[in-house]
Amino acid sequence: MTMSKGTERLAHAYVERQGLDRDRAFNLASEVDGDPEVMNAALEWVETANFAELPDREGYSPAKLKAYMSPTGVFSTLVRLRTRPEQTLRFLRRDRASLIAMYEARS
């Protein structure tokens, strides 16, 4: 299976920064690679460790989502806001408080 350099770089960052196993990291990075706008934001994070203000989907950006999600959650959620917007928005609205509490407990 051939993958883009961007997918490789993102997957490597997921392994190094989040401790994901290689297969899971590559699966998640491949999902992000299917959405060029999100992939650009993810690669900015790989390069700078900063979360971009774009893309903004339904009022959610990488910079906003990072407050209560891991990087994998941020980028996967943005992809899902394009592919399954209604379901993802319901999840975000319903579970935002739970996600914030879970994130704060990890910090």
Contact map, one row per residue, 1 for C-alpha under 8 A:
11100000000000000000000000000000000000000000000000000000000000000000000000000000000000000000000000000000000
11110000000000000000000000000000000000000000000000000000000000000000000000000000000000000000000000000000000
11111011000000000000000000000100000000000000000000000000000000000000000000000000000000000000000000000000000
01111111000000000000000000000000000000000000000000000000000000000000000000000000000000000000000000000000000
00111111100000000000000000000000000000000000000000000000000000000000000000000000000000000000000000000000000
00011111110000000000000000000000100000100010000000000000000000000000000000000000000000000000000000000000000
00111111111000000000000001001101100000000000000000000000000000000000000000000000000000000000000000000000000
00111111111100000000000001001000000000000000000000000000000000000000000000000000000000000000000000000000000
00001111111110000000000000000000000000000010010000000000000000000000000000000000000000000000000000000000000
00000111111111000000000000001000000000000110010000000000000000000000000000000000000000000000000000000000000
00000011111111100000010011011000000000000000000000000000000000000000000000000000000000000000000000000000000
00000001111111110000010010000000000000000000000000000000000000000000000000000000000000000000000000000000000
00000000111111111100000000000000000000000000010000000000000000000000000000000000000000000000000000000000000
00000000011111111111000010000000000000000000000000000000000000000000001100000000000000000000000000000000000
00000000001111111111110010000000000000000000000000000000000000000000000000000000000000000000000000000000000
00000000000111111111000000000000000000000000000000000000000000000000000000000000000000000000000000000000000
00000000000011111110000000000000000000000000000000000000000000000000000000000000000000000000000000000000000
00000000000011111111000000000000000000000000000000000000000000000000000000000000000000000000000000000000000
00000000000001111111100000000000000000000000000000000000000000000000000000000000000000000000000000000000000
00000000000001110111110110000000000000000000000000000000000000000000000000000000000000000000000000000000000
00000000000000100011111110000000000000000000000000000000000000000000000000000000000000000000000000000000000
00000000001100100001111111000000000000000000000000000000000000000000000000000000000000000000000000000000000
00000000000000000000111111100000000000000000000000000000000000000000000000000000000000000000000000000000000
00000000000000000001111111110000000000000000000000000000000000000000000000000000000000000000000000000000000
00000000001101100001111111111000000000000000000000000000000000000000000000000000000000000000000000000000000
00000011001000000000011111111100000000000000000000000000000000000000000000000000000000000000000000000000000
00000000000000000000001111111110000000000000000000000000000000000000000000000000000000000000000000000000000
00000000001000000000000111111111000000000000000000000000000000000000000100010000000000000000000000000000000
00000011011000000000000011111111100000000000000000000000000000000000000000000000000000000000000000000000000
00100010000000000000000001111111110000000000000000000000000000000000000000000000000000000000000000000000000
00000000000000000000000000111111111000000000000000000000000000000000000000010010000000000000000000000000000
00000010000000000000000000011111111101100000000000000000000000000000000000110010000000000000000000000000000
00000110000000000000000000001111111101100000000000000000000000000000000000000000000000000000000000000000000
00000000000000000000000000000111111100100000000000000000000000000000000000000000000000000000000000000000000
00000000000000000000000000000011111111100000000000000000000000000000000000000010000000000000000000000000000
00000000000000000000000000000001111111110000000000000000000000000000000000000000000000000000000000000000000
00000000000000000000000000000000001111111000000000000110000000000000000000000000000000000000000000000000000
00000000000000000000000000000001101111111100000000000010000000000000000000100110000000000000000000000000000
00000100000000000000000000000001111111111110000000000000000000000000000000100000000000000000000000000000000
00000000000000000000000000000000000111111111000000000000000000000000000000000000000000000000000000000000000
00000000000000000000000000000000000011111111100000110110000001000000000000000000000000000000000000000000000
00000000010000000000000000000000000001111111110000100000000000000000000000100000000000000000000000000000000
00000100110000000000000000000000000000111111111000000000000000000000000000000000000000000000000000000000000
00000000000000000000000000000000000000011111111111110000000000000000000000000000000000000000000000000000000
00000000000000000000000000000000000000001111111111110000000000000000000000000000000000000000000000000000000
00000000110010000000000000000000000000000111111110000000000000000000000000000000000000000000000000000000000
00000000000000000000000000000000000000000011111110000000000000000000000000000000000000000000000000000000000
00000000000000000000000000000000000000000001111111000000000000000000000000000000000000000000000000000000000
00000000000000000000000000000000000000000001111111100000000000000000000000000000000000000000000000000000000
00000000000000000000000000000000000000000001100111110000000000000000000000000000000000000000000000000000000
00000000000000000000000000000000000000001101100011111000000001100100000000000000000000000000000000000000000
00000000000000000000000000000000000000001001100001111110000011100000000000000000000000000000000000000000000
00000000000000000000000000000000000000000000000000111111000011110000000000000000000000000000000000000000000
00000000000000000000000000000000000010001000000000011111000011000000000000000000000000000000000000000000000
00000000000000000000000000000000000011001000000000011111100011000000000000000000000000000000000000000000000
00000000000000000000000000000000000000000000000000001111111111000000000000000000000000000000000000000000000
00000000000000000000000000000000000000000000000000000011111110000000000000000100110000000000000000000000000
00000000000000000000000000000000000000000000000000000001111100000000000000000000100000000000000000000000000
00000000000000000000000000000000000000000000000000000001111110000000000000000000000000000000000000000000000
00000000000000000000000000000000000000000000000000000001111111011000000000000100000000000000000000000000000
00000000000000000000000000000000000000000000000000011111101111111000000000000100000000000000000000000000000
00000000000000000000000000000000000000001000000000111111000111111100000001100100000000000000000000000000000
00000000000000000000000000000000000000000000000000111000000011111110000000000000000000000000000000000000000
00000000000000000000000000000000000000000000000000001000000111111110000000000000000000000000000000000000000
00000000000000000000000000000000000000000000000000000000000111111111100001000000000000000000000000000000000
00000000000000000000000000000000000000000000000000100000000001111111111001000000000000000000000000000000000
00000000000000000000000000000000000000000000000000000000000000111111100000000000000000000000000000010000000
00000000000000000000000000000000000000000000000000000000000000001111110000000000000000000000000100110111000
00000000000000000000000000000000000000000000000000000000000000001111111111000000000000000000000000110010000
00000000000000000000000000000000000000000000000000000000000000000101111111000000000000000000000000000000000
00000000000001000000000000000000000000000000000000000000000000000100111111100000000000000000000000000000000
00000000000001000000000000010000000000000000000000000000000000000000111111110000000000000000000000000000000
00000000000000000000000000000000000000000000000000000000000000000000111111111000000000000000000000000000000
00000000000000000000000000000000000000000000000000000000000001001100111111111100000000000000000000000000000
00000000000000000000000000000001000001100100000000000000000001000000001111111110000000000000000000000000000
00000000000000000000000000010011000000000000000000000000000000000000000111111111000000000000000000000000000
00000000000000000000000000000000000000000000000000000000000000000000000011111111100000010000000000000000000
00000000000000000000000000000000000001000000000000000000100111000000000001111111110000000000000000000000000
00000000000000000000000000000011001001000000000000000000000000000000000000111111111000000000000000000000000
00000000000000000000000000000000000000000000000000000000000000000000000000011111111110010000000000000000000
00000000000000000000000000000000000000000000000000000000110000000000000000001111111111011000000000000000000
00000000000000000000000000000000000000000000000000000000100000000000000000000111111110000000000000000000000
00000000000000000000000000000000000000000000000000000000000000000000000000000011111110000000000000000000000
00000000000000000000000000000000000000000000000000000000000000000000000000000001111111110000000000000000000
00000000000000000000000000000000000000000000000000000000000000000000000000000001111111111000000000000000000
00000000000000000000000000000000000000000000000000000000000000000000000000000000100111111100000000000000000
00000000000000000000000000000000000000000000000000000000000000000000000000000000000111111110000000000000000
00000000000000000000000000000000000000000000000000000000000000000000000000001001100111111111000000000000000
00000000000000000000000000000000000000000000000000000000000000000000000000000000100011111111100000000000000
00000000000000000000000000000000000000000000000000000000000000000000000000000000000001111111110000000000000
00000000000000000000000000000000000000000000000000000000000000000000000000000000000000111111111100000000000
00000000000000000000000000000000000000000000000000000000000000000000000000000000000000011111111100000000000
00000000000000000000000000000000000000000000000000000000000000000000000000000000000000001111111100000000000
00000000000000000000000000000000000000000000000000000000000000000000000000000000000000000111111110000000000
00000000000000000000000000000000000000000000000000000000000000000000000000000000000000000011111111100000000
00000000000000000000000000000000000000000000000000000000000000000001000000000000000000000011111111110000000
00000000000000000000000000000000000000000000000000000000000000000000000000000000000000000000011111111000000
00000000000000000000000000000000000000000000000000000000000000000000000000000000000000000000001111111100000
00000000000000000000000000000000000000000000000000000000000000000001100000000000000000000000001111111110000
00000000000000000000000000000000000000000000000000000000000000000011100000000000000000000000000111111111000
00000000000000000000000000000000000000000000000000000000000000000000000000000000000000000000000011111111100
00000000000000000000000000000000000000000000000000000000000000000001000000000000000000000000000001111111110
00000000000000000000000000000000000000000000000000000000000000000001100000000000000000000000000000111111111
00000000000000000000000000000000000000000000000000000000000000000001000000000000000000000000000000011111111
00000000000000000000000000000000000000000000000000000000000000000000000000000000000000000000000000001111111
00000000000000000000000000000000000000000000000000000000000000000000000000000000000000000000000000000111111
00000000000000000000000000000000000000000000000000000000000000000000000000000000000000000000000000000011111
